[in-house]
Amino acid sequence: MLASLRTAALFGLDACPVHVEVDVSFGFPSFTMVGLPDASVRESRDRVKSAIRNSGFDFPPHRIIVNLAPADVRKAGAAFDLPIALGILAASGVVERRHIADLILLGELSLDGSIQATRGVLPIAVAARRDRLAGLLLPASNAAEAAIVEGVDIVPVSSLVEAVRALNDLAAFRASMPPIRSSPALSAPPALPAPSAHAVPDLADVRGQLLARRALEVAAAGGHNVLLVGPPGAGKTMMAKRVAGILPPLTFEEALEVTAVHSVVGLLGAGGALLVERPFRAPHHTISNAALVGGGSQPRPGEVSLAHHGVLFLDEMLEFNRNVLEVLRQPLEEGYVAIARAARTAIFPARFMLVGAMNPCPCGFAGDPMRECRCTPQHVARYRSRLSGPLRDRLDLTVEVPALPPDALGSGTDGETSASVRARVVAARARQRMRYGGDGLLTNAALTPSLMSKHCALDGRAARVLAAAVRQMSLSARAYDRVRKVARTIADLAGDERLGADHIAEALQFRM
């Protein structure tokens, strides 16, 4: 007998519909799987067989053929276990419906028949609503994530036995089903819950470093990239870890994008739902190209996409391989990563704020008035050359973080709190949203050249200051534009509509 069910495969952040066709016929006992399954899907044969038997059902001692269509799309992951098992039971008559086209079935089976969580449920739920399907039958631990999408019926199950009961008598199963934890709906965004007050350390812990604190405030207000340069122990890492706390709260649309990326990677965890805190990613300097920007035979997001709408922190930036740093150019410029494969191209969002930290020289003490630098000029030049000119051009602000004098360390005077700085950042972002609402932009860092001529016009004195700086500092055209973007953000923080010479001067201070 033939049974046909529906599931989905992930390619990047997109869900592709997959039809699971199971044929059980008389013949020598065998279990054949076709339709371009990878090793993880082929291994499901043993899991499915044990799960069916340990759930109290008879595994048919016949010839079994499982076809995963379309055959030109590679299938990966363990989420195909449940639809394959239910297809075998449907073809054997245990499940009364042999053709189930209105539900997407997802879930990884354990040998005892229990159903484990799977990844990528949010994009699949969005695809189910797009294709106007009735709903999803999925692991109970993924129910809160799927419930974000309004208009899709969610049937959470914890075991293969429950899945069979749900398909045979859905109304009776619903009557015994506990309510799904409420979650914001995709079609009608409510106010998001506030992030945890203790999730991010407070900027008040930082002593001194007024210039660096100001640079981080400007960077957060405009979505700019910033590089902190200073000796070891000056507080670069400490300040970088507090940047996420001064960024504005996620909007509902941003939260959906962040949640979708983390869902595909499998970082939501059991029972995870909508993420409401800005991501902060700090990869180790030994990271590879593919781990940073994404890749693999089945493309998966990298660190730059996991930092989408958040912060990507590269501590000891010059310790990263130069070829790894160079792959950041396109995401920093375009706001996305395109990974091309033979079958299709996966697009991952990557609109993040880059915060880098580096020492001024290999030993770290160049320019330090208290400790002697032992590096030769050649060593310093070779060290700094690891950061290429094109990548440095894409860093809007570069700020020196000097070592604190001993008397400042024990002063006990706290700096300004993250909440105070965040209030100014939120106000500046609100001005940008109002200004660019019709253009689809959120921050000054995303301004296009055509919009810059409209929103970053300079008065006569400001134009002369910038022209002189271009000649004396040998600024490139990209650096020229980025100075104007930073000046636009400084003006927004001050509540000024036009760019003046003082705004340009402060922006130039962060390019030296």
C-alpha positions in Angstrom: 0.0 0.0 0.0 1.1 3.5 -0.7 1.0 6.4 1.8 1.8 10.1 1.2 2.6 12.7 3.8 4.1 16.2 3.8 7.2 17.6 5.5 9.8 20.3 4.8 13.5 20.7 4.2 15.6 23.8 5.0 17.9 25.5 2.6 19.4 28.6 4.3 16.5 30.4 5.9 13.9 29.1 3.4 11.7 26.0 3.9 11.2 23.8 0.8 8.1 21.5 0.8 8.9 17.8 0.7 6.5 14.9 0.0 7.2 11.6 1.8 5.9 8.7 -0.2 6.0 5.3 1.5 5.3 2.1 -0.4 4.9 -1.2 1.6 4.6 -4.2 -0.7 5.1 -8.0 -0.5 8.7 -9.1 -1.2 12.0 -9.8 0.4 12.2 -7.6 3.6 14.2 -4.4 2.8 14.2 -0.7 3.6 15.2 1.5 0.7 15.3 5.3 0.8 15.5 7.5 -2.3 15.2 11.2 -3.1 18.7 12.5 -2.4 18.9 11.8 1.4 22.2 12.6 3.2 23.8 10.3 5.8 21.7 11.7 8.7 18.5 10.9 6.8 19.7 7.4 5.8 20.5 6.6 9.4 16.8 7.2 10.2 16.0 3.7 9.0 17.4 2.2 12.2 15.8 4.8 14.5 12.4 4.5 12.8 12.4 0.7 13.0 13.3 0.7 16.8 10.9 3.5 17.5 7.9 1.7 15.9 8.6 -1.6 17.7 9.3 0.1 21.1 6.0 2.0 20.7 4.0 -1.2 20.6 3.4 -1.3 16.8 4.4 -4.0 14.4 7.1 -3.2 11.9 6.0 -4.6 8.5 8.3 -7.5 7.4 7.9 -6.5 3.8 9.6 -4.5 1.1 9.6 -0.8 2.1 10.5 2.1 -0.3 10.6 5.7 0.9 10.7 8.4 -1.6 11.5 12.0 -0.6 10.3 14.3 -3.4 11.5 16.5 -5.1 14.5 14.3 -5.8 16.8 17.1 -6.8 16.8 18.8 -3.3 19.2 17.3 -0.8 17.5 16.3 2.5 19.5 16.7 5.7 18.7 16.4 9.4 16.8 14.1 11.7 13.4 15.9 11.3 12.3 13.4 8.6 12.2 10.6 11.2 8.6 11.2 12.3 7.0 11.6 8.8 8.8 8.4 7.6 7.6 6.4 10.6 4.0 7.7 10.2 4.2 6.9 6.5 5.1 3.3 7.3 2.3 3.1 9.8 -0.2 4.7 7.4 0.8 2.2 4.6 0.4 -0.6 7.1 -3.1 0.6 8.2 -2.2 1.7 11.7 -2.8 5.3 10.7 -6.2 5.5 9.1 -5.4 8.3 6.7 -3.0 7.2 4.0 -2.8 10.6 2.3 -2.1 13.5 4.7 -1.5 16.7 2.7 -2.9 19.3 5.0 -0.3 18.9 7.8 3.5 19.4 7.9 5.1 16.6 10.0 8.4 17.2 11.8 10.3 15.5 14.5 13.4 13.4 15.5 12.6 10.0 16.9 14.4 8.4 19.9 14.7 4.6 20.0 11.9 4.5 22.6 9.5 6.3 20.3 9.7 9.7 22.1 10.0 12.8 19.8 12.9 15.2 20.2 13.0 18.9 19.2 14.1 19.9 15.8 15.6 23.1 14.3 14.2 25.6 11.8 10.6 25.4 13.0 9.9 29.1 12.6 10.8 29.3 8.9 8.8 26.1 8.3 5.7 27.6 10.1 6.0 30.7 8.0 6.1 28.5 4.8 3.0 26.6 6.1 1.0 29.8 6.3 2.3 30.9 3.0 1.1 27.7 1.4 -2.2 27.8 3.3 -1.8 24.5 5.0 -3.9 23.6 8.0 -0.9 23.3 10.4 2.0 21.5 11.8 2.4 18.3 13.8 5.7 18.7 15.6 7.6 18.1 18.9 6.0 19.6 22.0 9.2 21.4 22.8 8.9 23.4 19.5 5.3 24.4 20.0 6.0 27.8 21.5 8.3 28.7 18.6 5.7 27.6 15.9 2.9 29.5 17.8 4.6 32.8 16.9 3.1 32.5 13.4 -0.6 33.3 13.6 -3.1 31.3 11.4 -1.2 28.0 11.6 -2.7 25.2 13.6 -0.2 23.6 16.0 -0.4 20.0 17.1 2.3 19.3 19.6 3.2 15.6 20.3 5.7 14.0 22.6 5.8 10.4 21.3 5.0 8.3 18.2 2.0 6.9 20.0 0.6 10.5 20.5 1.3 11.3 16.8 -0.8 8.2 15.7 -3.6 9.2 18.1 -3.6 12.8 16.8 -3.8 11.7 13.1 -6.5 9.1 13.8 -8.8 11.4 15.9 -7.6 15.0 16.0 -10.6 16.3 17.8 -10.3 13.9 20.7 -6.5 14.5 20.9 -7.1 18.3 21.0 -9.5 17.9 24.0 -6.7 16.2 26.0 -4.0 18.6 24.8 -2.6 21.1 27.3 -2.8 24.8 26.1 0.3 26.0 24.2 2.2 28.8 26.0 1.0 32.1 24.6 3.5 33.8 22.2 3.4 37.0 20.2 1.6 36.5 16.8 3.4 37.2 13.6 0.5 39.0 11.9 -0.4 41.3 14.8 2.8 42.4 16.6 2.2 43.4 20.2 4.7 45.0 22.5 7.6 42.7 23.1 8.5 41.7 26.7 11.3 43.7 28.2 14.7 42.0 28.2 16.1 40.8 31.5 17.6 43.7 33.5 20.6 41.6 34.4 21.2 40.1 31.0 23.9 42.6 30.0 26.5 44.2 32.3 26.1 47.9 33.0 28.3 50.6 31.5 28.5 52.2 34.9 31.1 49.6 35.8 33.6 51.4 33.5 35.9 53.9 35.1 37.0 56.9 33.0 37.5 56.3 29.3 35.1 59.2 28.4 36.2 59.3 24.7 35.7 55.6 24.2 32.3 55.7 25.9 31.3 58.6 23.6 32.4 56.6 20.6 30.4 53.6 21.6 27.3 55.8 22.2 27.7 57.3 18.7 28.2 53.9 17.2 25.1 52.5 18.9 23.0 55.4 17.9 23.9 55.1 14.2 24.6 51.4 13.8 28.3 52.2 13.0 31.3 49.9 13.3 34.0 50.8 15.9 37.6 49.8 16.6 39.0 50.2 20.1 42.8 50.5 20.2 44.7 50.4 23.5 47.1 48.4 25.8 46.1 45.2 27.6 43.9 45.9 30.6 42.7 49.3 29.5 39.0 48.1 29.4 38.4 47.5 25.7 36.7 44.1 26.2 34.8 45.3 29.3 33.3 48.2 27.3 32.5 46.0 24.3 30.6 43.5 26.4 28.3 46.4 27.5 27.5 47.7 24.0 24.4 45.5 23.7 23.0 47.1 26.8 22.9 50.6 25.2 21.3 49.5 21.9 17.5 50.1 21.5 15.1 47.2 22.1 14.4 44.9 19.2 11.3 45.7 17.1 8.9 42.8 16.5 10.2 42.4 12.9 13.8 42.4 14.0 13.0 39.9 16.7 11.4 37.6 14.1 14.5 37.8 11.9 16.9 37.1 14.9 14.7 34.2 16.0 14.6 32.6 12.6 18.4 32.6 12.3 18.9 31.1 15.7 16.2 28.5 15.0 17.9 27.3 11.8 21.2 26.9 13.7 19.4 25.2 16.6 20.3 27.7 19.3 16.8 28.4 20.6 16.8 25.4 23.0 13.9 23.3 24.1 10.7 25.4 24.6 12.4 28.5 23.0 10.2 31.1 21.5 10.7 34.7 20.3 14.1 36.2 21.2 13.7 39.7 22.7 17.4 40.6 23.4 19.9 41.8 20.9 22.5 39.1 20.1 26.1 39.5 21.2 28.6 37.2 19.5 32.3 37.0 20.3 34.0 34.3 18.3 37.5 33.0 19.1 40.3 34.3 16.9 40.9 30.7 15.5 37.5 30.8 13.7 37.4 29.7 10.1 35.9 31.6 7.1 32.8 29.3 6.9 32.2 29.5 10.7 32.3 33.3 10.5 30.1 34.0 7.5 28.4 30.7 7.0 28.7 27.8 4.6 28.8 24.0 4.3 27.3 21.6 1.8 23.9 22.5 3.3 24.6 26.2 4.0 24.1 27.3 7.5 24.4 30.8 9.1 27.7 31.9 10.5 28.6 34.3 13.4 27.8 37.4 11.3 24.3 36.2 10.8 23.9 35.1 14.4 24.9 38.7 15.3 22.1 40.1 13.0 20.6 43.2 14.6 23.1 42.9 17.4 26.9 43.1 18.0 29.8 41.1 16.6 32.8 41.5 18.8 36.3 40.6 17.6 38.6 40.7 20.6 42.3 40.9 19.7 41.1 41.6 16.1 44.6 41.4 14.6 45.1 37.9 15.9 42.4 36.7 13.4 43.7 35.3 10.1 43.8 38.1 7.6 41.8 36.0 5.1 39.1 35.6 7.8 38.9 39.3 8.4 38.7 40.0 4.6 35.5 38.0 4.2 33.8 40.6 6.4 33.9 43.2 3.6 30.8 42.1 1.8 28.6 41.6 4.9 29.7 45.0 6.3 28.8 46.7 3.0 25.7 44.9 1.9 24.1 43.7 5.2 23.7 40.1 4.0 25.7 37.0 3.1 25.1 35.1 -0.2 26.4 31.5 -0.3 26.2 30.0 -3.8 25.9 26.3 -4.3 25.3 24.2 -7.5 21.5 23.9 -6.9 20.7 27.4 -5.5 22.0 30.3 -3.5 21.3 30.8 0.2 20.9 34.3 1.5 21.5 35.0 5.2 20.9 38.5 6.8 24.0 40.1 8.4 23.1 43.6 9.5 25.3 43.8 12.6 27.4 46.3 14.5 31.1 45.3 14.4 33.1 46.1 17.5 36.8 45.3 17.2 39.6 45.6 19.9 43.3 45.5 19.2 46.6 46.4 20.8 48.7 49.2 19.3 51.6 46.9 18.8 52.6 43.2 19.3 53.6 43.8 23.0 50.7 46.1 23.5 52.5 49.1 25.1 53.2 51.4 22.2 52.6 55.0 23.4 52.1 53.9 27.0 53.7 56.5 29.3 54.2 54.0 32.1 55.4 50.9 30.4 58.1 50.6 27.7 57.3 49.2 24.3 60.0 46.7 23.1 58.7 46.4 19.5 60.7 47.6 16.6 59.1 49.9 14.0 59.2 47.0 11.5 57.3 44.8 14.0 54.7 47.4 14.6 54.2 48.1 10.9 53.9 44.3 10.2 51.4 43.9 13.0 49.2 46.8 11.9 49.3 45.7 8.3 47.1 42.6 9.2 44.2 45.0 9.1 43.9 45.9 5.4 43.1 49.4 4.1 39.7 48.4 2.6 38.6 46.8 5.8 39.8 49.7 7.9 37.8 52.1 5.7 34.7 50.2 6.7 35.3 50.9 10.4 33.5 54.2 11.0 35.1 55.0 14.3 38.6 54.3 15.6 39.2 55.4 19.2 42.2 55.2 21.5 41.6 53.6 24.9 44.6 54.6 27.1 45.6 52.8 30.2 44.0 54.3 33.3 46.3 56.0 35.9 46.5 54.1 39.2 44.5 56.8 41.1 41.5 56.4 38.8 41.2 52.7 39.5 40.4 53.1 43.2 38.4 56.3 42.9 35.1 54.4 43.4 33.3 56.9 41.0 30.9 55.1 38.8 30.4 56.2 35.2 27.0 57.0 33.5 24.7 54.0 33.5 23.7 52.0 30.4 20.1 53.1 30.9 21.0 56.8 30.6 23.1 56.3 27.5 20.4 54.0 26.0 17.7 56.7 26.4 19.8 59.0 24.2 20.5 56.2 21.7 16.8 55.4 21.5 15.9 59.0 20.9 18.5 59.3 18.1 17.2 56.1 16.5 13.7 57.4 16.6 14.7 60.5 14.7 16.4 58.3 12.0 13.3 56.1 11.8 11.1 59.1 11.2 13.5 60.6 8.6 14.0 57.3 6.6 10.6 55.7 7.2 9.7 55.9 3.5 13.1 54.6 2.4 13.1 51.4 4.4 16.2 52.3 6.4 16.7 52.1 10.1 20.1 53.7 10.8 22.5 56.3 9.4 25.0 53.6 8.8 22.8 52.1 6.1 22.4 55.4 4.1 22.9 55.1 0.3 24.8 57.7 -1.7 21.6 59.1 -3.2 20.1 59.6 0.2 23.2 61.1 1.7 23.0 64.1 -0.7 19.5 64.7 0.7 20.1 64.0 4.5 23.8 64.8 5.0 24.1 68.2 3.3 26.8 70.4 4.8 26.9 74.1 5.4 29.7 76.1 4.0 32.0 76.0 7.1 31.4 72.2 7.6 32.2 71.5 3.9 35.5 73.5 4.2 36.5 71.5 7.3 35.8 68.2 5.7 37.6 69.2 2.4 40.7 70.2 4.3 40.6 66.9 6.3 40.3 64.9 3.0 43.5 66.5 1.8 45.5 66.3 5.0 44.4 62.8 6.0 44.2 61.3 2.5 40.7 60.0 3.1 39.2 57.7 0.4 35.8 58.3 -1.1 34.3 55.6 1.2 35.9 57.2 4.3 34.6 60.6 3.2 31.0 59.2 3.1 31.4 57.4 6.4 32.6 60.6 8.1 29.4 62.3 6.9 27.3 59.4 8.2 28.9 59.6 11.7 28.4 63.3 11.7 24.8 62.8 10.9 24.5 60.5 14.0 26.3 63.0 16.2 23.8 65.7 15.0 20.9 63.3 15.8 22.2 62.8 19.3 22.4 66.6 19.7 18.9 67.0 18.2 20.2 69.1 15.3 18.7 68.8 11.8 21.6 70.2 9.8 25.3 69.1 9.9 27.6 71.8 11.3 31.4 72.1 11.5 31.4 70.8 15.1 29.6 67.6 14.0 32.2 67.1 11.2 35.1 67.8 13.6 34.0 65.3 16.1 33.4 62.6 13.4 36.9 63.3 12.0 38.3 62.9 15.5 37.3 59.2 15.3 39.2 58.6 12.0 42.6 59.5 13.3 
